[in-house]
Amino acid sequence: MAQVTMTPWRGETPPQGDQIAAIFAAERLAPYTWSNGPNEVYSPHSHTYHKVLVVLSGSITFGLPVQGRSVELRAGDRLDLPA
């Protein structure tokens, strides 16, 4: 089983959308925006593809039931979710 990887943002200030777009372009990823309101909850689910998430603003907590843990991401943090 592939491992979920969380990479914290190391910059002094959170990245802007154009910085994230450049990072994704360099990795040949196709970015799109998505957002939720406060306290939004999704049922556990999976994807058939590798998914990369980067928080542009705010924060989000992801539950990782297969790993028995959760991870909180803040602006600039990245989460790689294998298929």
N, C-alpha and C positions, 0 to 999 in steps of 0.2 A: 504494500500500500504506500503510495506517495505521500509525502508529508506536506502539511499546510505550512507556509512560511510567512511570517509577519516581519516586515522591514520598517522600523521607525524612521521618520523623516529626521535627517541630521542637520538641516539648515537652521539658521537663527530665526527665520520667519517662515510660515507655511508657504508652500509653492502656489503660484497662480496657475490658472487653467492653461495658459500657453506653455508654461514649464512642464506641466504634466503631459500635455499633448506632444511636446518635443521628446520627452522620455519614451512615451509609447511609440512614437514614430520611429525612433532609433531601434526599438525592439520589434518593429513591424507589427505592432498591435493597433487595433482600430478603436479608439476611445469613443465613448458616448457618455452623456450625463444621465444620472438617475438620482432621485432623492426621495426621502421619506419624511413624514412628520414625526414629531416627538412620540416616543413610546410605541412606535410601529413594531409589530411582531410578525415574523413569518414562521411557518411550520418547518421542521427540518426537511431538507431536500438536497438533491444532488444535481450535477450537470454532467453531460457527456463530453464536455470540453474543458480545457484549462481556463480558468477565469482569473483575471487580475483586477483587483479593486484598489483605488487610491482615493482617500478622503480629501475632498477639496476644501470643505469647511465643516465645522461641527465635529461630531463624534458618532461612532456606532459601535455596538457590542455584537460580536458574532459568536453564537454558540457553536461549538464543534463537537457534537455528540459522539462521533466515532472516536475522537481523541479524549473525550471526557473532560473537556475544558472549554473555556470561552476566552476571547481576546477582545480588548477594547482598542479601537483605532481612533486617532485624532487627526486633525488636518495635516496632510502630507504623508501619513502612514500608508503603507502598501500591504495588501494581503494577496498572496498567490494561493489559489485553490485548485489543486489538480483535479482532473476529471474523476 
